[in-house]
Amino acid sequence: LVVLRTSEGEIENVELVGPFARQTALVIAHRRVPRQAAALVERLENLEALDQVALSSNDFDQLNAALRQCVAPILGATMTGVMVWDEHREVLQLTPGSFGADAGTTASYQITAFDLHSNAARVFSTGRPYLSNDAQDDTGILRDYVVAFGIRRLLSLQLSVAGRPIGVLHLANKHDEFRFEDLRRAE
């Protein structure tokens, strides 16, 4: 990643160069890998199963529990989290049951879609995934979330319906490192 500046002096938000470079690298690598027909069939079958999980959930606690049982094991993640876009307040809101937390805890975790320091905001706004195998030292992830939920490794993807972003799915704490293949399967 090359950063060009138009003025002298210190670079604003220099700590975000690394996270933006990693997110850019994921996008470039993603575009270079050809899709195979068998993978597409598997993806469609997984989407159908996930639709059933989502439709059978009556609230976010149930949805997050179902995601932990159905989606997380496929990728080896031990925790999941869902943030939904609240158009009226213009924030991404962490839903009850995310990362195993109760409604009171998750209610206080909300961010604007313009927070450059938040991986969730960047994923939501750009539609591009984010992956970190060292969340504690990653300046592209809000430190409060890492500490509050004990996040060590994180993979985040935009959730959308009919091409319209509605939130972010987080998969966390895989026992070994998340890899590019995990990202492909999660998508």
Contact map, one row per residue, 1 for C-alpha under 8 A:
1110000000000000000010000000000000000000000000000000000000000000000000000000000000000000000000000000000000000000000000000000000000000000000000000000000000000000000000000000000000000000000
1111000000000000000000000000000000000000000000000000000000000000000000000000000000000000000000000000000000000000000000000000000000000000000000000000000000000000000000000000000000000000000
1111100000000000000000000000000000000000000000000000000000000000000000000000000000000000000000000000000000000000000000000000000000000000000000000000000000000000000000000000000000000000000
0111110000000000000000000000000000000000000000000000000000000000000000000000000000000000000000000000000000000000000000000000000000000000000000000000000000000000000000000000000000000000000
0011111100000000000000000000000000000000000000000000000000000000000000000000000000000000000000000000000000000000000000000000000000000000000000000000000000000000000000000000000000000000000
0001111100000000000000000000000000000000000000000000000000000000000000000000000000000000000000000000000000000000000000000000000000000000000000000000000000000000000000000000000000000000000
0000111110000000000000000000000000000000000000000000000000000000000000000000000000000000000000000000000000000000000000000000000000000000000000000000000000000000000000000000000000000000000
0000111111000000000000000000000000000000000000000000000000000000000000000000000000000000000000000000000000000000000000000000000000000000000000000000000000000000000000000000000000000000000
0000001111100000000000000000000000000000000000000000000000000000000000000000000000000000000000000000000000000000000000000000000000000000000000000000000000000000000000000000000000000000000
0000000111110000000000000000000000000000000000000000000000000000000000000000000000000000000000000000000000000000000000000000000000000000000000000000000000000000000000000000000000000000000
0000000011111100000000000000000000000000000000000000000000000000000000000000000000000000000000000000000000000000000000000000000000000000000000000000000000000000000000000000000000000000000
0000000001111100000000000000000000000000000000000000000000000000000000000000000000000000000000000000000000000000000000000000000000000000000000000000000000000000000000000000000000000000000
0000000000111111100000000000000000000000000000000000000000000000000000000000000000000000000000000000000000000000000000000000000000000000000000000000000000000000000000000000000000000000000
0000000000111111100000000000000000000000000000000000000000000000000000000000000000000000000000000000000000000000000000000000000000000000000000000000000000000000000000000000000000000000000
0000000000001111111000000000000000000000000000000000000000000000000000000000000000000000000000000000000000000000000000000000000000000000001100000000000000000000000000000000000000000000000
0000000000001111111100000000000000000000000000000000000000000000000000000000000000000000000000000000000000000000000110000000000000000000001100000000000000000000000000000000000000000000000
0000000000001111111110000000000000000000000000000000000000000000000000000000000000000000000000000000000000000000000000000000000000000000000000000000000000000000000000000000000000000000000
0000000000000011111111000000000000000000000000000000000000000000000000000000000000000000000000000000000000000000000000000000000000000000001100000000000000000000000000000000000000000000000
0000000000000011111111100000000000000000000000000000000000000000000000000000000000000000000000000000000000000000000000000000000000000000011100000000000000000000000000000000000000000000000
0000000000000001111111110000000000000000000000000000000000000000000000000000000000000000000000000000000000000000000000000000000000000000000100000000000000000000000000000000000000000000000
1000000000000000111111111000000000000000000000000000000000000000000000000000000000000000000000000000000000000000000000000000000000000000000000000000000000000000000000000000000000000000000
0000000000000000011111111100000000000000000000000000000000000000000000000000000000000000000000000000000000000000000000000000000001100000000000000000000000000000000000000000000000000000000
0000000000000000001111111110000000000000000000000000000000000000000000000000000000000000000000000000000000000000000000000000000111100000000000000000000000000000000000000000000000000000000
0000000000000000000111111111000000000000000000000000000000000000000000000000000000000000000000000000000000000000000000000000000000000000000000000000000000000000000000000000000000000000000
0000000000000000000011111111100000000000000000000000000000000000000000000000000000000000000000000000000000000000000000000000000000000000000000000000000000000000000000000000000000000000000
0000000000000000000001111111110000000000000000000000000000000000000000000000000000000000000000000000000000000000000000000000000011000000000000000000000000000000000000000000000000010000000
0000000000000000000000111111111000000000000000000000000000000000000000000000000000000000000000000000000000000000000000000000000110000000000000000000000000000000000000000000000000000000000
0000000000000000000000011111111100000000000000000000000000000000000000000000000000000000000000000000000000000000000000000000000000000000000000000000000000000000000000000000000000000000000
0000000000000000000000001111111110000000000000000000000000000000000000000000000000000000000000000000000000000000000000000000000000000000000000000000000000000000000000000000000000000000000
0000000000000000000000000111111110000000000000000000000000000000000000000000000000000000000000000000000000000000000000000000000000000000000000000000000000000000000000000000000000000001000
0000000000000000000000000011111111000000000000000000000000000000000000000000000000000000000000000000000000000000000000000000000000000000000000000000000000000000000000000000000000000000000
0000000000000000000000000001111111000000000000000000000000000000000000000000000000000000000000000000000000000000000000000000000000000000000000000000000000000000000000000000000000000000000
0000000000000000000000000000111111100000000000000000000000000000000000000000000000000000000000000000000000000000000000000000000000000000000000000000000000000000000000000000000000000000000
0000000000000000000000000000001111110000000000000000000000000000000000000000000000000000000000000000000000000000000000000000000000000000000000000000000000000000000000000000000000000000000
0000000000000000000000000000000011111011000000000000000000000000000000000000000000000000000000000000000000000000000000000000000000000000000000000000000000000000000000000000000000000000000
0000000000000000000000000000000001111111000000000000000000000000000000000000000000000000000000000000000000000000000000000000000000000000000000000000000000000000000000000000000000000000000
0000000000000000000000000000000000111111100000000000000000000000000000000000000000000000000000000000000000000000000000000000000000000000000000000000000000000000000000000000000000000000000
0000000000000000000000000000000000011111110000000000000000000000000000000000000000000000000000000000000000000000000000000000000000000000000000000000000000000000000000000000000000000000000
0000000000000000000000000000000000111111111000000000000000000000000000000000000000000000000000000000000000000000000000000000000000000000000000000000000000000000000000000000000000000000000
0000000000000000000000000000000000111111111100000000000000000000000000000000000000000000000000000000000000000000000000000000000000000000000000000000000000000000000000000000000000000000000
0000000000000000000000000000000000001111111110000000000000000000000000000000000000000000000000000000000000000000000000000000000000000000000000000000000000000000000000000000000000000000000
0000000000000000000000000000000000000111111111000000000000000000000000000000000000000000000000000000000000000000000000000000000000000000000000000000000000000000000000000000000000000000000
0000000000000000000000000000000000000011111111100000000000000000000000000000000000000000000000000000000000000000000000000000000000000000000000000000000000000000000000000000000000000000100
0000000000000000000000000000000000000001111111110000000000000000000000000000000000000000000000000000000000000000000000000000000000000000000000000000000000000000000000000000000000000000000
0000000000000000000000000000000000000000111111111000000000000000000000000000000000000000000000000000000000000000000000000000000000000000000000000000000000000000000000000000000000000000000
0000000000000000000000000000000000000000011111111100000000000000000000000000000000000000000000000000000000000000000000000000000000000000000000000000000000000000000000000000000000000000000
0000000000000000000000000000000000000000001111111110000000000000000000000000000000000000000000000000000000000000000000000000000000000000000000000000000000000000000000000000000000000000000
0000000000000000000000000000000000000000000111111111000000000000000000000000000000000000000000000000000000000000000000000000000000000000000000000000000000000000000000000000000000000000000
0000000000000000000000000000000000000000000011111111100000000000000000000000000000000000000000000000000000000000000000000000000000000000000000000000000000000000000000000000000000000000000
0000000000000000000000000000000000000000000001111111110000000000000001000000000000000000000000000000000000000000000000000000000000000000000000000000000000000000000000000000000000000000000
0000000000000000000000000000000000000000000000111111111000000000000000000000000000000000000000000000000000000000000000000000000000000000000000000000000000000000000000000000000000000000000
0000000000000000000000000000000000000000000000011111111100000000000000000000000000000000000000000000000000000000000000000000000000000000000000000000000000000000000000000000000000000000000
0000000000000000000000000000000000000000000000001111111110000010011000000000000000000000000000000000000000000000000000000000000000000000000000000000000000000000000000000000000000000000000
0000000000000000000000000000000000000000000000000111111110000010000000000000000000000000000000000000000000000000000000000000000000000000000000000000000000000000000000000000000000000000000
0000000000000000000000000000000000000000000000000011111111000000000000000000000000000000000000000000000000000000000000000000000000000000000000000000000000000000000000000000000000000000000
0000000000000000000000000000000000000000000000000001111111000000000000000000000000000000000000000000000000000000000000000000000000000000000000000000000000000000000000000000000000000000000
0000000000000000000000000000000000000000000000000000111111110110010000000000000000000000000000000000000000000000000000000000000000000000000000000000000000000000000000000000000000000000000
0000000000000000000000000000000000000000000000000000001111110110000000000000000000000000000000000000000000000000000000000000000000000000000000000000000000000000000000000000000000000000000
0000000000000000000000000000000000000000000000000000000011111110000000000000000000000000000000000000000000000000000000000000000000000000000000000000000000000000000000000000000000000000000
0000000000000000000000000000000000000000000000000000000011111111000000000000000000000000000000111000000000000000000000000000000000000000000000000000000000000000000000000000000000000000000
0000000000000000000000000000000000000000000000000000000000111111100000000000000000000000000000111100000000000000000000000000000000000000000000000000000000000000000000000000000000000000000
0000000000000000000000000000000000000000000000000000000011111111110000000000000000000000000000001000000000000000000000000000000000000000000000000000000000000000000000000000000000000000000
0000000000000000000000000000000000000000000000000000110011111111111000000000000000000000000000000000000000000000000000000000000000000000000000000000000000000000000000000000000000000000000
0000000000000000000000000000000000000000000000000000000000011111111100000000000111000000000000011100000000000000000000000000000000000000000000000000000000000000000000000000000000000000000
0000000000000000000000000000000000000000000000000000000000001111111110000000000000000000000000001000000000000000000000000000000000000000000000000000000000000000000000000000000000000000000
0000000000000000000000000000000000000000000000000000100010000111111111100000000000000000000000000000000000000000000000000000000000000000000000000000000000000000000000000000000000000000000
0000000000000000000000000000000000000000000000000000100000000011111111110000000100000000000000000000000000000000000000000000000000000000000000000000000000000000000000000000000000000000000
0000000000000000000000000000000000000000000000000000000000000001111111111000011100000000000000000000000000000000000000000000000000000000000000000000000000000000000000000000000000000000000
0000000000000000000000000000000000000000000000000000000000000000111111111000000000000000000000000000000000000000000000000000000000000000000000000000000000000000000000000000000000000000000
0000000000000000000000000000000000000000000000000100000000000000011111111100000000000000000000000000000000000000000000000000000000000000000000000000000000000000000000000000000000000000000
0000000000000000000000000000000000000000000000000000000000000000011111111110000000000000000000000000000000000000000000000000000000000000000000000000000000000000000000000000000000000000000
0000000000000000000000000000000000000000000000000000000000000000001111111111111100000000000000000000000000000000000000000000000000000000000000000000000000000000000000000010000000000000000
0000000000000000000000000000000000000000000000000000000000000000000111111111110000000000000000000000000000000000000000000000000000000000000000000000000000000000000000000000000000000000000
0000000000000000000000000000000000000000000000000000000000000000000001111111100000000000000000000000000000000000000000000000000000000000000000000000000000000000000000000000000000000000000
0000000000000000000000000000000000000000000000000000000000000000000000111111100000000000000000000000000000000000000000000000000000000000000000000000000000000000000000000000010000000100110
0000000000000000000000000000000000000000000000000000000000000000000000011111110000000000000000000000000000000000000000000000000000000000000000000000000000000000000000000000011000000000000
0000000000000000000000000000000000000000000000000000000000000000000000011111111100000000000000000000000000000000000000000000000000000000000000000000000000000000000000000011111000000000000
0000000000000000000000000000000000000000000000000000000000000000000100011001111100000000000000000000000000000000000000000000000000000000000000000000000000000000000000000011111000000000000
0000000000000000000000000000000000000000000000000000000000000000000100010000111110000000000000000111000000000000000000000000000000000000000000000000000000000000000000000011100000000000000
0000000000000000000000000000000000000000000000000000000000000001001100010000111111000000000000000111000000000000000000000000000000000000000000000000000000000000000000001111000000000000000
0000000000000000000000000000000000000000000000000000000000000001000000000000001111100000000001101110000000000000000000000000000000000000000000000000000000000000000000001110000000000000000
0000000000000000000000000000000000000000000000000000000000000001000000000000000111110000000001100100000000000000000000000000000000000000000000000000000000000000000000111100000000000000000
0000000000000000000000000000000000000000000000000000000000000000000000000000000011111000000111100000000000000000000000000000000000000000000000000000000000000000000000111000000000000000000
0000000000000000000000000000000000000000000000000000000000000000000000000000000001111100000111100000000000000000000000000000000000000000000000000000000000000000000001110000000000000000000
0000000000000000000000000000000000000000000000000000000000000000000000000000000000111110011110000000000000000000000000000000000000000000000000000000000000000000000011100000000000000000000
0000000000000000000000000000000000000000000000000000000000000000000000000000000000011111111110000000000000000000000000000000000000000000000000000000000000000000000000000000000000000000000
0000000000000000000000000000000000000000000000000000000000000000000000000000000000001111111000000000000000000000000000000000000000000000000000000000000000000000000000000000000000000000000
0000000000000000000000000000000000000000000000000000000000000000000000000000000000000111110000000000000000000000000000000000000000000000000000000000000000000000000000000000000000000000000
0000000000000000000000000000000000000000000000000000000000000000000000000000000000000111111000000000000000000000000000000000000000000000000000000000000000000000000000000000000000000000000
0000000000000000000000000000000000000000000000000000000000000000000000000000000000001111111100000000000000000001100000000000000000000000000000000000000000000000000000000000000000000000000
0000000000000000000000000000000000000000000000000000000000000000000000000000000000001110111110000000000000000111100000000000000000000000000000000000000000000000000000000000000000000000000
0000000000000000000000000000000000000000000000000000000000000000000000000000000000111100011111000000000000000111100000001000000000000000000000000000000000000000000000100000000000000000000
0000000000000000000000000000000000000000000000000000000000000000000000000000000000111100001111100000000001101110000000000000000000000000000000000000000000000000000000000000000000000000000
0000000000000000000000000000000000000000000000000000000000000000000000000000000011110000000111110100000001101100000000000000000000000000000000000000000000000000000000000000000000000000000
0000000000000000000000000000000000000000000000000000000000011000000000000000000011110000000011111100001001100000000000000000000000000000000000000000000000000000000000000000000000000000000
0000000000000000000000000000000000000000000000000000000000011001000000000000000000000000000001111100111111100000000000000000000000000000000000000000000000000000000000000000000000000000000
0000000000000000000000000000000000000000000000000000000000011101100000000000000010000000000000111111111001000000000000000000000000000000000000000000000000000000000000000000000000000000000
0000000000000000000000000000000000000000000000000000000000001001000000000000001111000000000001111111110001000000000000000000000000000000000000000000000000000000000000000000000000000000000
0000000000000000000000000000000000000000000000000000000000000000000000000000001110000000000000001111100000000000000000000000000000000000000000000000100000000000000000000000000000000000000
0000000000000000000000000000000000000000000000000000000000000000000000000000001100000000000000001111110000000000000000000000000000000000000000000000000000000000000000000000000000000000000
0000000000000000000000000000000000000000000000000000000000000000000000000000000000000000000000011111111011000000000000000000000000000000000000000000100000000000000000000000000000000000000
0000000000000000000000000000000000000000000000000000000000000000000000000000000000000000000000011101111111000000000000000000000000000000000000000000000000000000000000000000000000000000000
0000000000000000000000000000000000000000000000000000000000000000000000000000000000000000000000111000111111100000000000000000000000000000000000000000000000000000000000000000000000000000000
0000000000000000000000000000000000000000000000000000000000000000000000000000000000000000000000010000011111110000000000000000000000000000000000000000000000000000000000000000000000000000000
0000000000000000000000000000000000000000000000000000000000000000000000000000000000000000000000010000111111111000000000000000000000000000000000000000000000000000000000000000000000000000000
0000000000000000000000000000000000000000000000000000000000000000000000000000000000000000000011111100111111111000000000000000000000000000000000000000000000000000000000000000000000000000000
0000000000000000000000000000000000000000000000000000000000000000000000000000000000000000000011110000001111111100000000000000000000000000000000000000000000000000000000000000000000000000000
0000000000000000000000000000000000000000000000000000000000000000000000000000000000000000000000000000000111111100000000000000000000000000000000000000000000000000000000000000000000000000000
0000000000000000000000000000000000000000000000000000000000000000000000000000000000000000000011000000000011111110000000000000000000000000000000000000000000000000000000000000000000000000000
0000000000000000000000000000000000000000000000000000000000000000000000000000000000000000001111000000000000111111000000000000000000000000000000000000000000000000000000000000000000000000000
0000000000000000000000000000000000000000000000000000000000000000000000000000000000000000001110000000000000001111101001001000000000000000000000000000000000000000000000000000000000000000000
0000000000000000000000000000000000000000000000000000000000000000000000000000000000000000011100000000000000000111111000001000000000000000000000000000000000000000000000000000000000000000000
0000000000000000000000000000000000000000000000000000000000000000000000000000000000000000011100000000000000000011111000011101100000000000000000000000000000000000000000000000000000000000000
0000000000000000000000000000000000000000000000000000000000000000000000000000000000000000000000000000000000000001111100001100100000000000000000000000000000000000000000000000000000000000000
0000000000000000000000000000000000000000000000000000000000000000000000000000000000000000000000000000000000000011111111001100000000000000000000000000000000000000000000000000000000000000000
0000000000000001000000000000000000000000000000000000000000000000000000000000000000000000000000000000000000000000011111101100000000000000000100000000000000000000000000000000000000000000000
0000000000000001000000000000000000000000000000000000000000000000000000000000000000000000000000000000000000000000001111100000000000000000001111000000000000000000000000000000000000000000000
0000000000000000000000000000000000000000000000000000000000000000000000000000000000000000000000000000000000000010001111111100000000000000000111000000000000000000000000000000000000000000000
0000000000000000000000000000000000000000000000000000000000000000000000000000000000000000000000000000000000000000000111111110000001000000000111000000000000010000000000000000000000000000000
0000000000000000000000000000000000000000000000000000000000000000000000000000000000000000000000000000000000000000100001111111000000000000000010000000000000010000000000010000000000000000000
0000000000000000000000000000000000000000000000000000000000000000000000000000000000000000000100000000000000000011111101111111100000000000000000000000000000000000000000000000000000000000000
0000000000000000000000000000000000000000000000000000000000000000000000000000000000000000000000000000000000000000111101111111111100000000000000000000000000000000000000000000000000000000000
0000000000000000000000000000000000000000000000000000000000000000000000000000000000000000000000000000000000000000000000111111111111000000000000000000000000011100000000010000000000000000000
0000000000000000000000000000000000000000000000000000000000000000000000000000000000000000000000000000000000000000100000011111111100000000000000000000000000001110000010110000000000000000000
0000000000000000000000000000000000000000000000000000000000000000000000000000000000000000000000000000000000000000110000001111111000000000000000000000000000000000000000000000000000000000000
0000000000000000000000000000000000000000000000000000000000000000000000000000000000000000000000000000000000000000000000000111111100000000000000000000000000000000000000000000000000000000000
0000000000000000000000000000000000000000000000000000000000000000000000000000000000000000000000000000000000000000000000000111111110000000000000000000000000001100000010000000000000000000000
0000000000000000000000100010000000000000000000000000000000000000000000000000000000000000000000000000000000000000000000000111011111000000000000000000000000001100000000000000000000000000000
0000000000000000000000100110000000000000000000000000000000000000000000000000000000000000000000000000000000000000000000000010001111100000000000000000000000111100000000000000000000000010000
0000000000000000000001100100000000000000000000000000000000000000000000000000000000000000000000000000000000000000000000100010000111110000000000000000000001111000000000000000000000000000000
0000000000000000000001100000000000000000000000000000000000000000000000000000000000000000000000000000000000000000000000000000000011111000000000000000000011110000000000000000000001000000000
0000000000000000000000000000000000000000000000000000000000000000000000000000000000000000000000000000000000000000000000000000000001111110010000000000000011100000000000000000000001000000000
0000000000000000000000000000000000000000000000000000000000000000000000000000000000000000000000000000000000000000000000000000000000111110000000000000000111000000000000000000000011000000000
0000000000000000000000000000000000000000000000000000000000000000000000000000000000000000000000000000000000000000000000000000000000011111110000000000000110000000000000000000000000000000000
0000000000000000000000000000000000000000000000000000000000000000000000000000000000000000000000000000000000000000000000000000000000011111110010000100001111000000000000000000000000000000000
0000000000000000000000000000000000000000000000000000000000000000000000000000000000000000000000000000000000000000000000000000000000000111110000100110001100000000000000000000000000000000000
0000000000000000000000000000000000000000000000000000000000000000000000000000000000000000000000000000000000000000000000000000000000000111111000000000000000000000000000000000000000000000000
0000000000000000001000000000000000000000000000000000000000000000000000000000000000000000000000000000000000000000000000000000000000010111111110000000000000000000000000000000000000000000000
0000000000000011011000000000000000000000000000000000000000000000000000000000000000000000000000000000000000000000000010000000000000000000111111100000000000000000000000000000000000000000000
0000000000000011011100000000000000000000000000000000000000000000000000000000000000000000000000000000000000000000000111100000000000000000011111000000000000000000000000000000000000000000000
0000000000000000000000000000000000000000000000000000000000000000000000000000000000000000000000000000000000000000000011110000000000000010011111101100000000000000000000000000000000000000000
0000000000000000000000000000000000000000000000000000000000000000000000000000000000000000000000000000000000000000000011100000000000000000001111111100000000000000000000000000000000000000000
0000000000000000000000000000000000000000000000000000000000000000000000000000000000000000000000000000000000000000000000000000000000000001001011111110000000000000000000000000000000000000000
0000000000000000000000000000000000000000000000000000000000000000000000000000000000000000000000000000000000000000000000000000000000000000000001111111000000000000000000000000000000000000000
0000000000000000000000000000000000000000000000000000000000000000000000000000000000000000000000000000000000000000000000000000000000000000000011111111111000000000000000000000000000000000000
0000000000000000000000000000000000000000000000000000000000000000000000000000000000000000000000000000000000000000000000000000000000000011000011111111111100000000000000000000000000000000000
0000000000000000000000000000000000000000000000000000000000000000000000000000000000000000000000000000000000000000000000000000000000000001000000111111111000000000000000000000000000000000000
0000000000000000000000000000000000000000000000000000000000000000000000000000000000000000000000000000000000000000000000000000000000000000000000011111110000000000000000000000000000000000000
0000000000000000000000000000000000000000000000000000000000000000000000000000000000000000000000000010100000000000000000000000000000000000000000001111111000000000000000000000000000000000000
0000000000000000000000000000000000000000000000000000000000000000000000000000000000000000000000000000000000000000000000000000000000000000000000001111111100000000000000000000000000000000000
0000000000000000000000000000000000000000000000000000000000000000000000000000000000000000000000000000000000000000000000000000000000000011000000001110111111000000000000000001100000000000000
0000000000000000000000000000000000000000000000000000000000000000000000000000000000000000000000000000000000000000000000000000000000001111000000000100011111000000000000000001100000000000000
0000000000000000000000000000000000000000000000000000000000000000000000000000000000000000000000000000000000000000000000000000000000111110000000000000001111100000000000000001110011000000000
0000000000000000000000000000000000000000000000000000000000000000000000000000000000000000000000000000000000000000000000000000000001111010000000000000001111110000000000000111110001000000000
0000000000000000000000000000000000000000000000000000000000000000000000000000000000000000000000000000000000000000000000000000000011110000000000000000000011111000000000000111000001000010000
0000000000000000000000000000000000000000000000000000000000000000000000000000000000000000000000000000000000000000000000110010000011100000000000000000000001111100000000011110000000000000000
0000000000000000000000000000000000000000000000000000000000000000000000000000000000000000000000000000000000000000000000000011001111000000000000000000000000111110000000011100000000000000011
0000000000000000000000000000000000000000000000000000000000000000000000000000000000000000000000000000000000000000000000000011001110000000000000000000000000011111000011111000000000000000000
0000000000000000000000000000000000000000000000000000000000000000000000000000000000000000000000000000000000000000000000000001000000000000000000000000000000001111100011111000000000000000000
0000000000000000000000000000000000000000000000000000000000000000000000000000000000000000000000000000000000000000000000000000000000000000000000000000000000000111111111100000000000000000000
0000000000000000000000000000000000000000000000000000000000000000000000000000000000000000000000000000000000000000000000000000000000000000000000000000000000000011111111000000000000000000000
0000000000000000000000000000000000000000000000000000000000000000000000000000000000000000000000000000000000000000000000000000000000000000000000000000000000000001111100000000000000000000000
0000000000000000000000000000000000000000000000000000000000000000000000000000000000000000000000000000000000000000000000000000000000000000000000000000000000000001111110000000000000000000000
0000000000000000000000000000000000000000000000000000000000000000000000000000000000000000000000000000000000000000000000000000000000000000000000000000000000000001111111000000000000000000000
0000000000000000000000000000000000000000000000000000000000000000000000000000000000001000000000000000000000000000000000000001001000000000000000000000000000000111101111100000000000000000000
0000000000000000000000000000000000000000000000000000000000000000000000000000000000011000000000000000000000000000000000000000000000000000000000000000000000000111100111110000000000000000000
0000000000000000000000000000000000000000000000000000000000000000000000000000000001111000000100000000000000000000000000000001000000000000000000000000000000000111000011111000000000000000000
0000000000000000000000000000000000000000000000000000000000000000000000000000000001110000000000000000000000000000000000010011000000000000000000000000000000011110000001111100000000000000000
0000000000000000000000000000000000000000000000000000000000000000000000000000000111100000000000000000000000000000000000000000000000000000000000000000000000011110000000111110000000000000000
0000000000000000000000000000000000000000000000000000000000000000000000000000000111000000000000000000000000000000000000000000000000000000000000000000000001111000000000011111000000000000000
0000000000000000000000000000000000000000000000000000000000000000000000010000111110000000000000000000000000000000000000000000000000000000000000000000000001110000000000001111100000000000000
0000000000000000000000000000000000000000000000000000000000000000000000000000111100000000000000000000000000000000000000000000000000000000000000000000001111100000000000000111110000000000000
0000000000000000000000000000000000000000000000000000000000000000000000000000111000000000000000000000000000000000000000000000000000000000000000000000001111000000000000000011111000000000000
0000000000000000000000000000000000000000000000000000000000000000000000000011110000000000000000000000000000000000000000000000000000000000000000000000000011000000000000000001111111000000000
0000000000000000000000000000000000000000000000000000000000000000000000000001110000000000000000000000000000000000000000000000000000000000000000000000000000000000000000000000111110000000000
0000000000000000000000000000000000000000000000000000000000000000000000000000000000000000000000000000000000000000000000000000000000000000000000000000000000000000000000000000011111000000000
0000000000000000000000000000000000000000000000000000000000000000000000000000000000000000000000000000000000000000000000000000000000001000000000000000000010000000000000000000011111100000000
0000000000000000000000000000000000000000000000000000000000000000000000000000000000000000000000000000000000000000000000000000000000111000000000000000000011100000000000000000010111110110000
0000000000000000000000000000000000000000000000000000000000000000000000000000000000000000000000000000000000000000000000000000000000000000000000000000000000000000000000000000000011111110000
0000000000000000000000000100000000000000000000000000000000000000000000000000000000000000000000000000000000000000000000000000000000000000000000000000000000000000000000000000000001111111000
0000000000000000000000000000000000000000000000000000000000000000000000000000000000000000000000000000000000000000000000000000000000000000000000000000000000000000000000000000000000111111100
0000000000000000000000000000000000000000000000000000000000000000000000000010000000000000000000000000000000000000000000000000000000000000000000000000000000000000000000000000000001111111110
0000000000000000000000000000000000000000000000000000000000000000000000000000000000000000000000000000000000000000000000000000000010000000000000000000000000100000000000000000000001111111111
0000000000000000000000000000010000000000000000000000000000000000000000000000000000000000000000000000000000000000000000000000000000000000000000000000000000000000000000000000000000011111111
0000000000000000000000000000000000000000001000000000000000000000000000000010000000000000000000000000000000000000000000000000000000000000000000000000000000000000000000000000000000001111111
0000000000000000000000000000000000000000000000000000000000000000000000000010000000000000000000000000000000000000000000000000000000000000000000000000000000001000000000000000000000000111111
0000000000000000000000000000000000000000000000000000000000000000000000000000000000000000000000000000000000000000000000000000000000000000000000000000000000001000000000000000000000000011111
